[in-house]
Amino acid sequence: MIKLCAFDLEIAAQLPDKQCSSCLSENIAISGKNAMCGNCGELGSIYEFRSDWKNHRPLGITCAAMYAQPDKIDLEPYKFWHYPNKMDSYHACEVVRDLTSMVNNFDYQIVTWNGLNFDFDVLAEESGLYDECVELALNHIDLMLIVTTMRGHWLGLDKAAKGASIQGKLKSVTLSNGEILNDMSGGKAPALWKVGEYQAVLDYLADDVRSTLELAQWIETNKKIQWTSDKGYHQEFDVPKLYTVRECLELSRDTVPKWVTEPIKLKSMMEWIK
């Protein structure tokens, strides 16, 4: 078994849920699965109006976490980086150096869900350690990238985890006043952090790296990824090994289903790497 260490971070910027890609207006009228921009009249599906985080950078980082498999060395399973407000570049550099140490000094393989397209891009910008983040990104295992490479479409961590009978994303977190927030999501994390609900966000983040690591272990053992589609159909495909990003870039795309008419362009997921 590969020694795995899952990594994830939460951003400081509060992103709009829906936004017009043409005029960046958030005035979106929704009817069923269709939507229209109330500002410029742009029409499309609700999926086409999802906010693009790249329009709001720099995003900042509030906290980050890694979760490692037990090992003979004296390491705590979880490590968190978090500070009031958001990280400055000094502390973002600390995250990069700690991850690099896990790889170079302790022989761990970093694993993420969408780390190439998001986490390492953000970390490079916030830390200024571009070359180091490129090295980490290219040599780590991005489970999302395996899906987009071999299938050509997006897939959520929650669906993949549930498909493997692993507890999915944490939906309920406890706030400092004892109230239970039952619809927690990554989109709520920036606002919660801003008002000092640090533990709720850290609990959510800890569960994300836990589920990422457990899913990676399951995939390595079972040699596949499986899930249930929105229409209730069982979906799965073979994954012979946990491919690194570099290895994914060398894979053929002959396993993309016929119904995926416009496969995701891998180049779009690594535009930040020059």
DRENPA-3360 file (N, C-alpha, C; in nm, 2 decimals, always signed):
BEGIN
1 = MIKLCAFD = +0.08/-0.12/+0.00/+0.00/+0.00/+0.00/+0.09/+0.13/+0.00 ~ +0.05/+0.22/-0.08/+0.12/+0.35/-0.08/+0.09/+0.43/+0.05 ~ +0.19/+0.49/+0.10/+0.17/+0.58/+0.22/+0.11/+0.71/+0.17 ~ -0.02/+0.73/+0.21/-0.09/+0.84/+0.16/-0.12/+0.95/+0.27 ~ -0.12/+1.07/+0.22/-0.15/+1.19/+0.31/-0.24/+1.28/+0.24 ~ -0.37/+1.29/+0.28/-0.47/+1.37/+0.22/-0.45/+1.52/+0.26 ~ -0.48/+1.61/+0.16/-0.46/+1.75/+0.18/-0.58/+1.83/+0.13 ~ -0.62/+1.93/+0.20/-0.73/+2.02/+0.15/-0.71/+2.16/+0.22;
9 = LEIAAQLP = -0.78/+2.26/+0.16/-0.77/+2.39/+0.22/-0.91/+2.46/+0.20 ~ -0.93/+2.56/+0.28/-1.05/+2.64/+0.27/-1.01/+2.78/+0.24 ~ -1.09/+2.85/+0.15/-1.06/+2.98/+0.11/-1.13/+3.09/+0.19 ~ -1.08/+3.21/+0.19/-1.13/+3.32/+0.27/-1.24/+3.40/+0.19 ~ -1.23/+3.40/+0.06/-1.33/+3.48/-0.02/-1.47/+3.41/-0.02 ~ -1.57/+3.49/-0.01/-1.71/+3.44/-0.02/-1.75/+3.45/-0.16 ~ -1.76/+3.33/-0.23/-1.80/+3.33/-0.37/-1.95/+3.33/-0.39 ~ -2.00/+3.40/-0.49/-2.14/+3.38/-0.52/-2.18/+3.24/-0.57;
17 = DKQCSSCL = -2.29/+3.20/-0.54/-2.33/+3.06/-0.59/-2.36/+3.06/-0.74 ~ -2.42/+3.16/-0.79/-2.45/+3.18/-0.93/-2.40/+3.31/-0.98 ~ -2.34/+3.31/-1.10/-2.29/+3.44/-1.16/-2.29/+3.42/-1.31 ~ -2.32/+3.53/-1.38/-2.32/+3.53/-1.53/-2.17/+3.54/-1.57 ~ -2.13/+3.45/-1.66/-1.99/+3.45/-1.71/-1.97/+3.56/-1.81 ~ -2.07/+3.62/-1.86/-2.05/+3.73/-1.96/-2.03/+3.86/-1.89 ~ -2.12/+3.90/-1.80/-2.12/+4.03/-1.73/-2.09/+4.02/-1.58 ~ -2.07/+3.90/-1.53/-2.04/+3.88/-1.39/-2.15/+3.92/-1.29;
25 = SENIAISG = -2.27/+3.95/-1.34/-2.38/+3.98/-1.26/-2.43/+3.86/-1.18 ~ -2.47/+3.88/-1.06/-2.53/+3.78/-0.97/-2.68/+3.77/-0.97 ~ -2.74/+3.86/-1.06/-2.88/+3.87/-1.07/-2.93/+3.76/-1.17 ~ -2.94/+3.64/-1.12/-2.97/+3.52/-1.21/-3.11/+3.47/-1.18 ~ -3.20/+3.47/-1.28/-3.33/+3.41/-1.26/-3.33/+3.27/-1.30 ~ -3.38/+3.18/-1.22/-3.38/+3.04/-1.24/-3.52/+2.98/-1.26 ~ -3.53/+2.90/-1.36/-3.66/+2.83/-1.38/-3.63/+2.68/-1.41 ~ -3.65/+2.59/-1.32/-3.62/+2.45/-1.33/-3.47/+2.44/-1.34;
33 = KNAMCGNC = -3.42/+2.38/-1.46/-3.27/+2.37/-1.48/-3.22/+2.47/-1.57 ~ -3.31/+2.57/-1.61/-3.26/+2.68/-1.70/-3.25/+2.81/-1.62 ~ -3.17/+2.90/-1.67/-3.14/+3.02/-1.60/-3.12/+3.14/-1.70 ~ -3.14/+3.26/-1.66/-3.12/+3.38/-1.74/-3.06/+3.49/-1.65 ~ -2.96/+3.56/-1.71/-2.90/+3.67/-1.64/-3.00/+3.79/-1.65 ~ -3.04/+3.84/-1.53/-3.13/+3.96/-1.53/-3.06/+4.09/-1.57 ~ -2.93/+4.08/-1.59/-2.86/+4.21/-1.62/-2.84/+4.22/-1.78 ~ -2.78/+4.11/-1.84/-2.75/+4.11/-1.98/-2.84/+4.02/-2.07;
41 = GELGSIYE = -2.92/+3.94/-2.00/-3.01/+3.85/-2.08/-2.95/+3.72/-2.12 ~ -2.83/+3.69/-2.08/-2.77/+3.56/-2.12/-2.85/+3.45/-2.07 ~ -2.87/+3.34/-2.16/-2.95/+3.23/-2.13/-2.86/+3.10/-2.12 ~ -2.90/+3.01/-2.04/-2.82/+2.88/-2.03/-2.88/+2.80/-1.92 ~ -2.81/+2.68/-1.90/-2.86/+2.60/-1.79/-2.80/+2.65/-1.66 ~ -2.86/+2.61/-1.55/-2.81/+2.66/-1.42/-2.66/+2.62/-1.40 ~ -2.62/+2.51/-1.46/-2.48/+2.47/-1.45/-2.38/+2.57/-1.51 ~ -2.43/+2.63/-1.62/-2.35/+2.73/-1.69/-2.34/+2.86/-1.61;
49 = FRSDWKNH = -2.42/+2.88/-1.51/-2.42/+3.00/-1.43/-2.35/+2.98/-1.30 ~ -2.29/+2.87/-1.28/-2.21/+2.85/-1.16/-2.09/+2.95/-1.15 ~ -2.07/+3.00/-1.03/-1.96/+3.10/-1.02/-1.83/+3.04/-1.05 ~ -1.75/+3.11/-1.12/-1.61/+3.07/-1.15/-1.52/+3.14/-1.05 ~ -1.45/+3.06/-0.97/-1.37/+3.12/-0.86/-1.26/+3.21/-0.92 ~ -1.22/+3.18/-1.04/-1.10/+3.26/-1.10/-1.14/+3.40/-1.12 ~ -1.26/+3.43/-1.12/-1.31/+3.57/-1.13/-1.29/+3.65/-1.00 ~ -1.26/+3.58/-0.90/-1.26/+3.65/-0.76/-1.12/+3.64/-0.69;
57 = RPLGITCA = -1.02/+3.59/-0.76/-0.89/+3.58/-0.70/-0.82/+3.71/-0.68 ~ -0.73/+3.73/-0.58/-0.69/+3.62/-0.49/-0.79/+3.59/-0.39 ~ -0.80/+3.46/-0.36/-0.91/+3.41/-0.27/-0.87/+3.41/-0.12 ~ -0.74/+3.40/-0.09/-0.69/+3.39/+0.05/-0.72/+3.25/+0.10 ~ -0.65/+3.22/+0.21/-0.67/+3.09/+0.27/-0.70/+3.11/+0.42 ~ -0.81/+3.05/+0.47/-0.83/+3.06/+0.61/-0.77/+2.95/+0.69 ~ -0.77/+2.82/+0.63/-0.71/+2.71/+0.70/-0.68/+2.60/+0.60 ~ -0.60/+2.51/+0.65/-0.56/+2.39/+0.56/-0.54/+2.27/+0.66;
65 = AMYAQPDK = -0.55/+2.15/+0.60/-0.53/+2.03/+0.68/-0.48/+1.92/+0.60 ~ -0.40/+1.83/+0.67/-0.36/+1.71/+0.61/-0.39/+1.59/+0.71 ~ -0.42/+1.48/+0.65/-0.45/+1.36/+0.73/-0.37/+1.24/+0.67 ~ -0.28/+1.19/+0.75/-0.19/+1.08/+0.71/-0.23/+0.95/+0.76 ~ -0.19/+0.84/+0.69/-0.21/+0.71/+0.74/-0.11/+0.69/+0.86 ~ -0.15/+0.60/+0.95/-0.07/+0.58/+1.06/+0.07/+0.52/+1.01 ~ +0.18/+0.56/+1.08/+0.31/+0.51/+1.04/+0.39/+0.49/+1.17 ~ +0.50/+0.43/+1.15/+0.59/+0.40/+1.27/+0.65/+0.53/+1.32;
73 = IDLEPYKF = +0.67/+0.63/+1.24/+0.72/+0.76/+1.29/+0.62/+0.82/+1.37 ~ +0.66/+0.91/+1.46/+0.58/+0.97/+1.56/+0.51/+1.09/+1.50 ~ +0.40/+1.07/+1.42/+0.33/+1.17/+1.36/+0.18/+1.17/+1.40 ~ +0.12/+1.28/+1.43/-0.02/+1.29/+1.46/-0.09/+1.26/+1.33 ~ -0.21/+1.19/+1.33/-0.28/+1.17/+1.20/-0.32/+1.30/+1.13 ~ -0.37/+1.40/+1.21/-0.41/+1.53/+1.15/-0.31/+1.63/+1.18 ~ -0.29/+1.72/+1.08/-0.22/+1.85/+1.10/-0.30/+1.96/+1.04 ~ -0.32/+2.07/+1.12/-0.39/+2.18/+1.08/-0.31/+2.31/+1.07;
81 = WHYPNKMD = -0.33/+2.39/+0.98/-0.27/+2.52/+0.97/-0.39/+2.62/+0.98 ~ -0.40/+2.70/+1.08/-0.51/+2.80/+1.08/-0.47/+2.92/+1.17 ~ -0.52/+3.03/+1.13/-0.49/+3.16/+1.20/-0.61/+3.25/+1.19 ~ -0.63/+3.34/+1.29/-0.75/+3.43/+1.28/-0.75/+3.51/+1.14 ~ -0.86/+3.55/+1.10/-0.87/+3.61/+0.97/-0.83/+3.52/+0.86 ~ -0.71/+3.54/+0.80/-0.66/+3.45/+0.69/-0.51/+3.44/+0.70 ~ -0.46/+3.34/+0.63/-0.31/+3.33/+0.63/-0.24/+3.44/+0.56 ~ -0.12/+3.48/+0.61/-0.04/+3.56/+0.53/+0.06/+3.48/+0.45;
89 = SYHACEVV = +0.14/+3.54/+0.37/+0.23/+3.46/+0.28/+0.33/+3.37/+0.36 ~ +0.37/+3.42/+0.48/+0.46/+3.35/+0.56/+0.40/+3.21/+0.60 ~ +0.28/+3.21/+0.65/+0.22/+3.09/+0.69/+0.17/+3.00/+0.58 ~ +0.14/+3.06/+0.46/+0.11/+2.98/+0.34/+0.24/+2.91/+0.30 ~ +0.36/+2.97/+0.31/+0.48/+2.91/+0.28/+0.51/+2.79/+0.38 ~ +0.47/+2.80/+0.50/+0.48/+2.70/+0.60/+0.40/+2.57/+0.55 ~ +0.28/+2.59/+0.50/+0.21/+2.48/+0.45/+0.28/+2.41/+0.34 ~ +0.34/+2.49/+0.24/+0.41/+2.43/+0.13/+0.53/+2.35/+0.18;
97 = RDLTSMVN = +0.60/+2.40/+0.28/+0.72/+2.34/+0.33/+0.69/+2.21/+0.40 ~ +0.58/+2.21/+0.48/+0.54/+2.09/+0.55/+0.50/+1.98/+0.46 ~ +0.42/+2.02/+0.35/+0.38/+1.92/+0.26/+0.51/+1.86/+0.18 ~ +0.60/+1.95/+0.15/+0.72/+1.90/+0.08/+0.80/+1.81/+0.17 ~ +0.80/+1.84/+0.30/+0.87/+1.75/+0.40/+0.80/+1.61/+0.41 ~ +0.67/+1.61/+0.41/+0.60/+1.48/+0.41/+0.64/+1.39/+0.29 ~ +0.66/+1.46/+0.18/+0.70/+1.38/+0.06/+0.85/+1.34/+0.06 ~ +0.93/+1.44/+0.09/+1.08/+1.42/+0.07/+1.14/+1.35/+0.19;
105 = NFDYQIVT = +1.09/+1.38/+0.31/+1.15/+1.33/+0.43/+1.08/+1.20/+0.49 ~ +0.95/+1.19/+0.46/+0.88/+1.08/+0.52/+0.81/+0.99/+0.42 ~ +0.84/+1.01/+0.29/+0.80/+0.92/+0.18/+0.65/+0.91/+0.17 ~ +0.57/+1.01/+0.20/+0.43/+1.01/+0.18/+0.39/+1.06/+0.04 ~ +0.28/+1.01/-0.01/+0.22/+1.05/-0.14/+0.10/+1.14/-0.10 ~ +0.11/+1.27/-0.15/+0.00/+1.36/-0.12/-0.12/+1.32/-0.21 ~ -0.24/+1.32/-0.16/-0.36/+1.29/-0.23/-0.47/+1.39/-0.21 ~ -0.53/+1.44/-0.31/-0.64/+1.54/-0.30/-0.76/+1.50/-0.39;
113 = WNGLNFDF = -0.86/+1.58/-0.37/-0.98/+1.58/-0.46/-0.98/+1.71/-0.53 ~ -0.94/+1.72/-0.65/-0.93/+1.85/-0.73/-0.82/+1.94/-0.69 ~ -0.71/+1.88/-0.64/-0.60/+1.96/-0.59/-0.52/+2.03/-0.70 ~ -0.51/+1.97/-0.82/-0.44/+2.03/-0.93/-0.51/+2.15/-0.98 ~ -0.64/+2.14/-1.00/-0.72/+2.25/-1.05/-0.75/+2.36/-0.95 ~ -0.74/+2.33/-0.82/-0.78/+2.43/-0.72/-0.67/+2.45/-0.61 ~ -0.66/+2.36/-0.52/-0.58/+2.38/-0.40/-0.44/+2.42/-0.42 ~ -0.37/+2.36/-0.51/-0.23/+2.39/-0.53/-0.21/+2.52/-0.61;
121 = DVLAEESG = -0.31/+2.55/-0.70/-0.32/+2.68/-0.77/-0.33/+2.79/-0.66 ~ -0.43/+2.78/-0.57/-0.45/+2.88/-0.47/-0.32/+2.89/-0.38 ~ -0.27/+2.78/-0.34/-0.15/+2.78/-0.25/-0.03/+2.84/-0.31 ~ -0.01/+2.82/-0.44/+0.10/+2.88/-0.51/+0.08/+3.04/-0.51 ~ -0.04/+3.08/-0.54/-0.06/+3.23/-0.54/-0.04/+3.29/-0.40 ~ -0.09/+3.22/-0.30/-0.09/+3.28/-0.16/+0.05/+3.27/-0.10 ~ +0.13/+3.17/-0.13/+0.26/+3.15/-0.07/+0.37/+3.22/-0.16 ~ +0.35/+3.23/-0.29/+0.46/+3.28/-0.37/+0.56/+3.17/-0.41;
129 = LYDECVEL = +0.54/+3.05/-0.35/+0.63/+2.94/-0.38/+0.58/+2.87/-0.50 ~ +0.58/+2.93/-0.62/+0.53/+2.87/-0.74/+0.59/+2.74/-0.78 ~ +0.72/+2.74/-0.79/+0.79/+2.62/-0.84/+0.77/+2.50/-0.74 ~ +0.77/+2.53/-0.61/+0.75/+2.42/-0.51/+0.61/+2.36/-0.53 ~ +0.51/+2.45/-0.55/+0.37/+2.41/-0.56/+0.35/+2.33/-0.69 ~ +0.42/+2.37/-0.80/+0.41/+2.30/-0.92/+0.46/+2.16/-0.90 ~ +0.58/+2.15/-0.83/+0.64/+2.01/-0.81/+0.54/+1.93/-0.73 ~ +0.48/+1.98/-0.62/+0.39/+1.91/-0.54/+0.27/+1.87/-0.62;
137 = ALNHIDLM = +0.22/+1.96/-0.70/+0.09/+1.93/-0.78/+0.12/+1.82/-0.88 ~ +0.23/+1.83/-0.96/+0.25/+1.73/-1.06/+0.28/+1.59/-1.01 ~ +0.33/+1.58/-0.89/+0.37/+1.45/-0.84/+0.28/+1.39/-0.74 ~ +0.16/+1.46/-0.72/+0.07/+1.41/-0.62/-0.05/+1.33/-0.69 ~ -0.13/+1.27/-0.62/-0.25/+1.19/-0.67/-0.37/+1.28/-0.65 ~ -0.43/+1.32/-0.77/-0.55/+1.40/-0.76/-0.67/+1.30/-0.81 ~ -0.75/+1.26/-0.72/-0.85/+1.17/-0.75/-0.95/+1.22/-0.85 ~ -0.98/+1.35/-0.84/-1.07/+1.42/-0.94/-1.01/+1.41/-1.08;
145 = LIVTTMRG = -0.88/+1.44/-1.09/-0.81/+1.43/-1.22/-0.82/+1.29/-1.28 ~ -0.81/+1.19/-1.20/-0.83/+1.05/-1.25/-0.96/+1.04/-1.32 ~ -1.07/+1.09/-1.26/-1.20/+1.08/-1.31/-1.21/+1.16/-1.44 ~ -1.16/+1.29/-1.44/-1.17/+1.37/-1.56/-1.09/+1.32/-1.67 ~ -0.97/+1.26/-1.64/-0.89/+1.20/-1.74/-0.95/+1.08/-1.81 ~ -1.00/+0.99/-1.73/-1.05/+0.87/-1.78/-1.20/+0.87/-1.83 ~ -1.27/+0.97/-1.77/-1.41/+0.97/-1.81/-1.45/+1.10/-1.88 ~ -1.37/+1.21/-1.86/-1.40/+1.33/-1.93/-1.50/+1.42/-1.86;
153 = HWLGLDKA = -1.55/+1.39/-1.74/-1.65/+1.47/-1.67/-1.61/+1.49/-1.53 ~ -1.68/+1.59/-1.46/-1.66/+1.61/-1.32/-1.74/+1.51/-1.24 ~ -1.69/+1.49/-1.11/-1.76/+1.41/-1.02/-1.73/+1.46/-0.88 ~ -1.83/+1.47/-0.79/-1.81/+1.52/-0.66/-1.75/+1.42/-0.56 ~ -1.67/+1.46/-0.47/-1.62/+1.38/-0.37/-1.73/+1.30/-0.29 ~ -1.83/+1.37/-0.26/-1.94/+1.31/-0.18/-2.00/+1.19/-0.25 ~ -2.02/+1.20/-0.38/-2.08/+1.09/-0.46/-1.98/+0.97/-0.47 ~ -1.86/+1.00/-0.49/-1.76/+0.89/-0.50/-1.74/+0.82/-0.37;
161 = AKGASIQG = -1.74/+0.90/-0.26/-1.73/+0.84/-0.13/-1.84/+0.75/-0.10 ~ -1.96/+0.80/-0.12/-2.08/+0.72/-0.10/-2.09/+0.59/-0.19 ~ -2.03/+0.60/-0.31/-2.03/+0.49/-0.40/-1.94/+0.38/-0.34 ~ -1.84/+0.42/-0.26/-1.75/+0.33/-0.20/-1.79/+0.29/-0.06 ~ -1.92/+0.33/-0.02/-1.97/+0.30/+0.11/-1.89/+0.36/+0.22 ~ -1.83/+0.48/+0.19/-1.75/+0.56/+0.29/-1.84/+0.68/+0.32 ~ -1.84/+0.72/+0.45/-1.91/+0.83/+0.50/-1.87/+0.95/+0.41 ~ -1.97/+1.02/+0.35/-1.94/+1.14/+0.26/-1.92/+1.26/+0.34;
169 = KLKSVTLS = -1.93/+1.37/+0.28/-1.91/+1.50/+0.34/-1.99/+1.53/+0.46 ~ -1.93/+1.60/+0.56/-2.00/+1.64/+0.68/-2.10/+1.74/+0.65 ~ -2.23/+1.71/+0.69/-2.34/+1.80/+0.66/-2.38/+1.88/+0.78 ~ -2.35/+1.83/+0.90/-2.39/+1.90/+1.02/-2.27/+1.94/+1.11 ~ -2.26/+2.06/+1.14/-2.15/+2.11/+1.23/-2.21/+2.19/+1.35 ~ -2.14/+2.19/+1.46/-2.19/+2.26/+1.58/-2.13/+2.39/+1.59 ~ -2.21/+2.50/+1.60/-2.16/+2.63/+1.62/-2.13/+2.66/+1.76 ~ -2.06/+2.77/+1.78/-2.01/+2.80/+1.92/-2.12/+2.83/+2.02;
177 = NGEILNDM = -2.24/+2.86/+1.97/-2.36/+2.88/+2.07/-2.43/+2.75/+2.09 ~ -2.38/+2.64/+2.03/-2.45/+2.51/+2.05/-2.55/+2.47/+1.94 ~ -2.58/+2.57/+1.85/-2.67/+2.55/+1.74/-2.61/+2.45/+1.64 ~ -2.69/+2.37/+1.59/-2.65/+2.27/+1.48/-2.68/+2.33/+1.35 ~ -2.58/+2.34/+1.26/-2.60/+2.38/+1.12/-2.60/+2.26/+1.04 ~ -2.72/+2.23/+0.98/-2.74/+2.10/+0.92/-2.72/+2.10/+0.77 ~ -2.69/+2.21/+0.71/-2.66/+2.22/+0.56/-2.52/+2.27/+0.53 ~ -2.43/+2.23/+0.61/-2.29/+2.28/+0.59/-2.23/+2.24/+0.45;
185 = SGGKAPAL = -2.16/+2.33/+0.40/-2.09/+2.31/+0.27/-1.97/+2.40/+0.26 ~ -1.88/+2.37/+0.17/-1.76/+2.45/+0.15/-1.79/+2.59/+0.12 ~ -1.90/+2.62/+0.05/-1.94/+2.75/+0.02/-1.98/+2.84/+0.14 ~ -2.01/+2.77/+0.25/-2.05/+2.84/+0.38/-1.93/+2.87/+0.47 ~ -1.82/+2.80/+0.44/-1.70/+2.81/+0.52/-1.64/+2.95/+0.54 ~ -1.63/+3.03/+0.43/-1.57/+3.16/+0.44/-1.65/+3.25/+0.54 ~ -1.78/+3.25/+0.52/-1.87/+3.34/+0.61/-1.86/+3.29/+0.75 ~ -1.86/+3.16/+0.78/-1.85/+3.11/+0.92/-1.71/+3.15/+0.98;
193 = WKVGEYQA = -1.61/+3.14/+0.90/-1.47/+3.17/+0.95/-1.47/+3.32/+0.99 ~ -1.53/+3.40/+0.90/-1.53/+3.55/+0.92/-1.59/+3.59/+1.05 ~ -1.69/+3.51/+1.10/-1.76/+3.55/+1.22/-1.71/+3.47/+1.34 ~ -1.59/+3.40/+1.32/-1.53/+3.33/+1.43/-1.57/+3.19/+1.46 ~ -1.64/+3.13/+1.37/-1.68/+2.99/+1.39/-1.57/+2.90/+1.34 ~ -1.46/+2.91/+1.40/-1.34/+2.84/+1.35/-1.35/+2.69/+1.36 ~ -1.40/+2.64/+1.48/-1.41/+2.50/+1.50/-1.50/+2.43/+1.41 ~ -1.61/+2.49/+1.37/-1.71/+2.44/+1.28/-1.64/+2.41/+1.14;
201 = VLDYLADD = -1.57/+2.51/+1.10/-1.50/+2.50/+0.97/-1.39/+2.40/+0.97 ~ -1.31/+2.39/+1.08/-1.21/+2.29/+1.10/-1.26/+2.15/+1.10 ~ -1.38/+2.13/+1.17/-1.45/+2.00/+1.17/-1.48/+1.96/+1.03 ~ -1.54/+2.05/+0.95/-1.57/+2.02/+0.82/-1.45/+1.99/+0.73 ~ -1.35/+2.06/+0.75/-1.22/+2.04/+0.67/-1.16/+1.91/+0.71 ~ -1.16/+1.87/+0.84/-1.10/+1.75/+0.89/-1.18/+1.63/+0.83 ~ -1.31/+1.64/+0.81/-1.39/+1.53/+0.75/-1.36/+1.52/+0.60 ~ -1.33/+1.63/+0.54/-1.30/+1.63/+0.40/-1.17/+1.55/+0.37;
209 = VRSTLELA = -1.06/+1.58/+0.45/-0.94/+1.50/+0.43/-0.95/+1.36/+0.47 ~ -1.04/+1.33/+0.57/-1.06/+1.20/+0.62/-1.12/+1.12/+0.50 ~ -1.23/+1.17/+0.44/-1.30/+1.10/+0.34/-1.21/+1.08/+0.21 ~ -1.13/+1.18/+0.18/-1.04/+1.18/+0.07/-0.94/+1.06/+0.09 ~ -0.88/+1.05/+0.21/-0.78/+0.95/+0.23/-0.85/+0.81/+0.23 ~ -0.96/+0.79/+0.29/-1.03/+0.66/+0.29/-1.08/+0.62/+0.15 ~ -1.12/+0.72/+0.07/-1.16/+0.69/-0.06/-1.04/+0.64/-0.15 ~ -0.92/+0.71/-0.13/-0.80/+0.67/-0.20/-0.76/+0.53/-0.17;
217 = QWIETNKK = -0.77/+0.50/-0.04/-0.74/+0.36/+0.01/-0.83/+0.26/-0.05 ~ -0.96/+0.29/-0.06/-1.06/+0.20/-0.12/-1.03/+0.18/-0.27 ~ -1.00/+0.29/-0.34/-0.97/+0.28/-0.48/-0.85/+0.19/-0.51 ~ -0.75/+0.22/-0.42/-0.62/+0.14/-0.44/-0.65/-0.01/-0.42 ~ -0.74/-0.05/-0.33/-0.77/-0.19/-0.30/-0.86/-0.25/-0.41 ~ -0.97/-0.17/-0.44/-1.07/-0.22/-0.53/-1.05/-0.20/-0.68 ~ -0.95/-0.11/-0.71/-0.92/-0.09/-0.85/-1.03/-0.03/-0.93 ~ -1.11/+0.06/-0.87/-1.22/+0.12/-0.95/-1.28/+0.24/-0.87;
225 = IQWTSDKG = -1.35/+0.32/-0.94/-1.43/+0.43/-0.88/-1.58/+0.40/-0.92 ~ -1.67/+0.41/-0.82/-1.81/+0.39/-0.86/-1.90/+0.49/-0.78 ~ -2.01/+0.51/-0.84/-2.11/+0.61/-0.78/-2.25/+0.59/-0.84 ~ -2.35/+0.65/-0.78/-2.48/+0.65/-0.84/-2.51/+0.79/-0.90 ~ -2.56/+0.78/-1.03/-2.58/+0.91/-1.10/-2.71/+0.98/-1.04 ~ -2.73/+1.10/-1.08/-2.84/+1.18/-1.04/-2.97/+1.11/-1.08 ~ -2.97/+1.03/-1.18/-3.09/+0.96/-1.23/-3.10/+0.82/-1.17 ~ -3.01/+0.79/-1.08/-3.02/+0.66/-1.00/-2.95/+0.55/-1.07;
233 = YHQEFDVP = -2.87/+0.57/-1.17/-2.80/+0.46/-1.24/-2.66/+0.44/-1.17 ~ -2.62/+0.31/-1.16/-2.49/+0.27/-1.11/-2.39/+0.30/-1.22 ~ -2.28/+0.37/-1.18/-2.17/+0.41/-1.27/-2.04/+0.36/-1.20 ~ -1.95/+0.31/-1.29/-1.82/+0.27/-1.24/-1.72/+0.26/-1.35 ~ -1.59/+0.27/-1.32/-1.49/+0.24/-1.42/-1.36/+0.19/-1.35 ~ -1.28/+0.12/-1.42/-1.16/+0.06/-1.36/-1.05/+0.16/-1.34 ~ -0.98/+0.15/-1.23/-0.87/+0.24/-1.20/-0.76/+0.14/-1.16 ~ -0.67/+0.10/-1.25/-0.57/+0.00/-1.22/-0.47/+0.04/-1.11;
241 = KLYTVREC = -0.45/+0.17/-1.09/-0.36/+0.22/-0.99/-0.39/+0.37/-0.95 ~ -0.34/+0.42/-0.85/-0.36/+0.56/-0.81/-0.26/+0.64/-0.89 ~ -0.30/+0.69/-1.00/-0.21/+0.77/-1.09/-0.18/+0.90/-1.04 ~ -0.05/+0.94/-1.05/-0.01/+1.08/-1.01/-0.06/+1.17/-1.13 ~ -0.05/+1.30/-1.11/-0.09/+1.40/-1.21/-0.01/+1.38/-1.33 ~ +0.12/+1.36/-1.32/+0.21/+1.34/-1.43/+0.17/+1.21/-1.51 ~ +0.13/+1.11/-1.44/+0.09/+0.98/-1.51/-0.04/+1.00/-1.58 ~ -0.13/+1.08/-1.52/-0.26/+1.11/-1.58/-0.24/+1.18/-1.72;
249 = LELSRDTV = -0.15/+1.27/-1.72/-0.12/+1.34/-1.85/-0.08/+1.25/-1.96 ~ -0.03/+1.13/-1.93/+0.02/+1.04/-2.03/-0.09/+0.93/-2.07 ~ -0.20/+0.93/-2.00/-0.31/+0.83/-2.02/-0.39/+0.87/-2.15 ~ -0.43/+0.77/-2.22/-0.52/+0.79/-2.33/-0.67/+0.81/-2.27 ~ -0.75/+0.87/-2.36/-0.89/+0.90/-2.31/-0.99/+0.81/-2.38 ~ -0.95/+0.69/-2.41/-1.04/+0.60/-2.48/-1.15/+0.54/-2.39 ~ -1.15/+0.58/-2.26/-1.26/+0.53/-2.18/-1.37/+0.63/-2.15 ~ -1.36/+0.75/-2.22/-1.46/+0.85/-2.21/-1.60/+0.80/-2.26;
257 = PKWVTEPI = -1.71/+0.80/-2.19/-1.84/+0.75/-2.23/-1.88/+0.83/-2.35 ~ -1.96/+0.77/-2.44/-2.02/+0.83/-2.56/-2.11/+0.95/-2.52 ~ -2.17/+0.95/-2.41/-2.26/+1.06/-2.37/-2.19/+1.18/-2.33 ~ -2.06/+1.17/-2.31/-1.98/+1.29/-2.27/-1.94/+1.36/-2.41 ~ -2.02/+1.45/-2.46/-2.00/+1.51/-2.59/-1.88/+1.61/-2.59 ~ -1.86/+1.67/-2.48/-1.75/+1.77/-2.47/-1.66/+1.74/-2.34 ~ -1.57/+1.64/-2.36/-1.49/+1.61/-2.24/-1.41/+1.73/-2.19 ~ -1.39/+1.73/-2.06/-1.32/+1.84/-2.00/-1.17/+1.84/-2.05;
265 = KLKSMMEW = -1.13/+1.96/-2.09/-0.99/+1.97/-2.14/-0.89/+1.97/-2.02 ~ -0.80/+1.88/-2.02/-0.71/+1.87/-1.90/-0.63/+2.00/-1.89 ~ -0.60/+2.06/-2.01/-0.52/+2.18/-2.01/-0.58/+2.29/-1.93 ~ -0.72/+2.29/-1.93/-0.79/+2.39/-1.85/-0.78/+2.38/-1.70 ~ -0.74/+2.26/-1.66/-0.73/+2.23/-1.52/-0.59/+2.27/-1.46 ~ -0.50/+2.30/-1.56/-0.36/+2.33/-1.51/-0.31/+2.46/-1.58 ~ -0.40/+2.55/-1.61/-0.36/+2.67/-1.68/-0.26/+2.75/-1.59 ~ -0.26/+2.73/-1.46/-0.16/+2.81/-1.38/-0.02/+2.76/-1.39;
273 = IK = +0.00/+2.64/-1.44/+0.13/+2.58/-1.46/+0.18/+2.62/-1.59 ~ +0.28/+2.71/-1.59/+0.34/+2.76/-1.72/+0.46/+2.68/-1.77;
% end
